Amino acid sequence: MKQLTSLLLFLILVSCQTQTEKEIYKSENLVIQQVTENIFIHISYLQTQDFGKVACNGMLFIKDDEAMVFDTPTDNTTSEELIDWLQNNKKVDIKGVVVTHFHIDCIGGLNEFHKNNIESYASEKTIALLKDKSAELPQVTLDLQKKLVLKGEIIRNSYFGEGHTKDNIVSYIPSEKVLFGGCLIKSIGAKKGNLEDANTADWSTTVLKIIKELPTIEHVIPGHGKAGGTELLSYTVELFNKE
């Protein structure tokens, strides 16, 4: 374990790269940044009791005239703004929204997507947890053994184990080499954050599985904070490693 820890620390130091996201849209409630030609981060805000006003990341995959959204903005009003930007600025057909876990920063605007006849997807675990909370439910249960496809490009949605929550999935787009890690993955320098539904004992092991099974990742988008490269994965593993 000590050798593994030393290796991960080394990877954090040598692989850390400066990665600048280009801000292409900004309002009081919504920011959109471009990561690659086809990948964007949408940022909305959640007022919390414990952490104050928190910036929350989601992802957009835009290919030609179609788009897939990963996690909704934190509320319906901001989701309406995002949908408007996609449809009227980017001129794309929104094919769906993928929910990566059951917390409000992933599903807060789900009703607005449904009002606009945009199909929503989530894992069986996520839907079951949302039923317990009497929340707006995603419409389609994701078969994690199958891949979603947008304009011929594969979207791999995978469950690697518990961490931030018992249901957290990640979404990987091989053609872009981009992983949307959601709240399972931490930005460099971040603290452990909201642990109310977390499994801190398994968290590092879960992320190590991602590193092993998705070796072609180049860009990583966390649930909060700045995106980067694979150093975010190594940092998250180290953050939750047992002493």
C-alpha positions as CSV (number, residue, x, y, z in Angstrom):
1,M,0.0,0.0,0.0
2,K,2.9,2.4,0.8
3,Q,4.4,1.8,-2.6
4,L,1.0,2.4,-4.3
5,T,0.7,5.6,-2.3
6,S,4.1,6.8,-3.3
7,L,3.3,6.0,-7.0
8,L,0.1,8.0,-6.8
9,L,1.8,11.0,-5.3
10,F,4.4,10.8,-8.0
11,L,1.7,10.7,-10.7
12,I,-0.1,13.7,-9.2
13,L,3.1,15.7,-9.4
14,V,4.4,14.7,-12.8
15,S,1.2,14.4,-14.7
16,C,-0.5,17.5,-13.5
17,Q,-1.0,19.7,-16.5
18,T,-2.3,23.2,-17.0
19,Q,-5.7,22.9,-18.7
20,T,-7.7,26.0,-19.4
21,E,-11.4,25.8,-20.1
22,K,-12.6,28.6,-22.4
23,E,-15.6,30.4,-21.0
24,I,-18.2,30.9,-23.7
25,Y,-21.3,31.8,-21.8
26,K,-21.9,33.5,-18.4
27,S,-25.0,34.8,-16.6
28,E,-25.8,35.2,-13.0
29,N,-26.9,31.6,-12.6
30,L,-25.1,29.7,-15.4
31,V,-21.6,29.4,-16.8
32,I,-20.6,27.3,-19.8
33,Q,-17.0,26.4,-20.5
34,Q,-15.5,24.6,-23.5
35,V,-13.1,21.7,-22.8
36,T,-12.7,20.1,-26.2
37,E,-14.3,20.7,-29.6
38,N,-17.4,18.8,-28.6
39,I,-17.3,18.8,-24.7
40,F,-18.5,21.6,-22.5
41,I,-19.0,22.1,-18.7
42,H,-22.2,23.7,-17.5
43,I,-21.9,25.3,-14.0
44,S,-24.8,26.2,-11.8
45,Y,-25.0,27.1,-8.1
46,L,-26.5,25.5,-5.0
47,Q,-27.0,27.3,-1.7
48,T,-26.1,24.9,1.1
49,Q,-26.2,25.1,4.8
50,D,-22.8,23.6,5.4
51,F,-20.7,24.9,2.5
52,G,-22.4,28.1,1.4
53,K,-22.9,28.8,-2.3
54,V,-21.5,25.9,-4.2
55,A,-20.6,25.8,-7.9
56,C,-21.8,22.5,-9.4
57,N,-20.5,21.0,-12.6
58,G,-22.4,19.1,-15.3
59,M,-21.3,18.1,-18.8
60,L,-22.5,18.6,-22.4
61,F,-21.5,16.4,-25.3
62,I,-22.4,18.2,-28.5
63,K,-21.9,16.4,-31.8
64,D,-23.1,18.1,-35.0
65,D,-26.8,18.9,-34.4
66,E,-27.4,16.8,-31.4
67,A,-26.5,17.0,-27.7
68,M,-26.5,14.9,-24.5
69,V,-26.6,16.5,-21.1
70,F,-25.0,15.0,-18.0
71,D,-26.6,16.0,-14.7
72,T,-29.1,18.9,-14.7
73,P,-28.3,22.3,-13.4
74,T,-29.3,22.7,-9.7
75,D,-32.8,24.1,-10.4
76,N,-35.5,24.3,-13.0
77,T,-34.9,28.0,-13.8
78,T,-31.3,27.5,-14.6
79,S,-32.1,24.3,-16.5
80,E,-34.5,26.3,-18.7
81,E,-31.6,28.7,-19.4
82,L,-29.3,25.9,-20.4
83,I,-31.9,24.3,-22.6
84,D,-32.6,27.6,-24.3
85,W,-28.8,28.1,-24.9
86,L,-28.5,24.7,-26.5
87,Q,-31.6,24.9,-28.7
88,N,-31.3,28.5,-29.8
89,N,-27.6,29.3,-29.6
90,K,-26.1,25.9,-30.6
91,K,-29.1,24.9,-32.7
92,V,-29.0,21.3,-31.4
93,D,-31.6,18.7,-30.6
94,I,-31.2,17.6,-27.0
95,K,-31.4,13.8,-27.1
96,G,-31.4,13.2,-23.3
97,V,-30.0,13.9,-19.9
98,V,-28.0,11.4,-17.9
99,V,-28.2,11.6,-14.1
100,T,-25.1,10.4,-12.3
101,H,-26.4,10.1,-8.7
102,F,-29.4,11.0,-6.7
103,H,-28.4,14.3,-5.1
104,I,-30.1,17.6,-5.8
105,D,-27.0,19.0,-7.8
106,C,-27.7,16.3,-10.4
107,I,-31.5,16.3,-10.6
108,G,-32.6,19.7,-9.4
109,G,-33.8,20.7,-12.9
110,L,-35.1,17.4,-14.0
111,N,-38.7,18.7,-14.2
112,E,-37.7,21.3,-16.7
113,F,-36.1,18.7,-19.0
114,H,-39.3,16.6,-18.9
115,K,-41.5,19.7,-19.6
116,N,-39.4,20.1,-22.8
117,N,-39.9,16.4,-23.7
118,I,-36.2,15.6,-23.1
119,E,-35.7,12.0,-22.1
120,S,-33.9,11.3,-18.8
121,Y,-31.7,8.4,-17.9
122,A,-30.4,7.0,-14.6
123,S,-29.2,3.7,-13.1
124,E,-31.6,1.4,-11.3
125,K,-29.8,2.3,-8.0
126,T,-30.4,6.1,-8.5
127,I,-34.0,5.7,-9.4
128,A,-34.6,3.5,-6.3
129,L,-33.0,6.1,-4.1
130,L,-35.1,8.9,-5.6
131,K,-38.3,7.0,-5.1
132,D,-37.5,6.9,-1.4
133,K,-37.3,10.7,-1.5
134,S,-40.5,11.2,-3.5
135,A,-38.5,13.2,-6.1
136,E,-38.9,13.8,-9.8
137,L,-37.9,10.5,-11.3
138,P,-35.7,9.8,-14.4
139,Q,-37.7,8.2,-17.1
140,V,-35.4,5.5,-18.4
141,T,-33.4,2.9,-16.4
142,L,-29.9,2.8,-17.8
143,D,-28.6,-0.6,-18.7
144,L,-25.0,-0.1,-17.7
145,Q,-23.9,-3.0,-19.9
146,K,-25.1,-1.2,-23.0
147,K,-23.7,2.1,-24.4
148,L,-25.6,5.2,-25.4
149,V,-24.8,6.6,-28.8
150,L,-24.8,10.2,-30.0
151,K,-24.3,10.7,-33.7
152,G,-22.4,7.4,-33.9
153,E,-20.1,8.2,-30.9
154,I,-20.2,5.9,-27.9
155,I,-21.1,7.1,-24.4
156,R,-20.1,4.7,-21.7
157,N,-21.9,5.0,-18.4
158,S,-20.4,2.8,-15.7
159,Y,-20.7,1.9,-12.1
160,F,-17.4,1.1,-10.5
161,G,-18.5,1.0,-6.8
162,E,-19.5,3.2,-3.9
163,G,-17.8,6.5,-3.0
164,H,-19.6,9.8,-2.8
165,T,-22.9,7.9,-2.8
166,K,-23.8,4.2,-3.2
167,D,-25.2,4.9,-6.7
168,N,-22.6,7.2,-8.3
169,I,-21.8,6.4,-11.9
170,V,-19.3,8.0,-14.3
171,S,-19.7,8.8,-18.0
172,Y,-16.9,8.3,-20.5
173,I,-16.8,9.4,-24.1
174,P,-13.9,7.5,-25.8
175,S,-13.8,9.7,-28.9
176,E,-13.2,12.7,-26.7
177,K,-11.1,10.9,-24.1
178,V,-13.2,12.8,-21.5
179,L,-14.5,11.4,-18.2
180,F,-17.4,13.1,-16.4
181,G,-16.6,11.8,-12.9
182,G,-19.3,13.8,-11.1
183,C,-19.0,14.1,-7.4
184,L,-17.1,10.8,-7.2
185,I,-14.0,12.7,-8.4
186,K,-12.4,15.7,-6.6
187,S,-10.7,18.7,-8.1
188,I,-7.1,19.3,-7.1
189,G,-6.9,20.8,-3.7
190,A,-10.5,20.0,-2.8
191,K,-11.5,18.7,0.6
192,K,-13.7,15.6,1.1
193,G,-16.9,17.6,1.0
194,N,-20.4,16.3,1.7
195,L,-20.0,12.8,3.2
196,E,-23.6,12.4,4.3
197,D,-24.2,9.5,1.9
198,A,-20.6,8.5,1.3
199,N,-18.7,5.3,1.6
200,T,-15.2,6.6,2.4
201,A,-13.8,3.1,3.0
202,D,-14.4,2.1,-0.6
203,W,-14.0,5.4,-2.3
204,S,-10.3,5.0,-3.3
205,T,-10.8,1.5,-4.5
206,T,-13.6,2.6,-6.7
207,V,-11.5,5.3,-8.4
208,L,-8.6,2.9,-8.8
209,K,-10.9,0.7,-10.8
210,I,-11.6,3.6,-13.1
211,I,-7.9,4.2,-13.6
212,K,-7.4,0.5,-14.5
213,E,-10.4,0.1,-16.7
214,L,-10.3,3.4,-18.6
215,P,-6.6,3.9,-19.4
216,T,-7.2,6.3,-22.4
217,I,-8.7,9.1,-20.3
218,E,-7.1,12.5,-20.9
219,H,-9.7,15.0,-19.5
220,V,-11.5,14.7,-16.2
221,I,-14.5,16.8,-15.1
222,P,-15.3,16.6,-11.4
223,G,-18.6,17.4,-9.8
224,H,-17.2,20.6,-8.3
225,G,-14.2,22.7,-9.0
226,K,-11.8,22.9,-11.9
227,A,-11.4,20.2,-14.5
228,G,-8.0,18.7,-15.4
229,G,-6.3,15.5,-16.4
230,T,-5.9,12.1,-14.8
231,E,-4.2,13.8,-11.8
232,L,-7.7,14.4,-10.5
233,L,-8.2,10.6,-10.3
234,S,-4.9,10.1,-8.5
235,Y,-5.6,13.0,-6.1
236,T,-9.1,11.5,-5.2
237,V,-7.5,8.1,-4.5
238,E,-4.9,9.7,-2.2
239,L,-7.5,11.9,-0.5
240,F,-9.5,8.9,0.7
241,N,-6.7,6.4,1.3
242,K,-6.6,5.1,4.8
243,E,-3.7,6.2,6.9
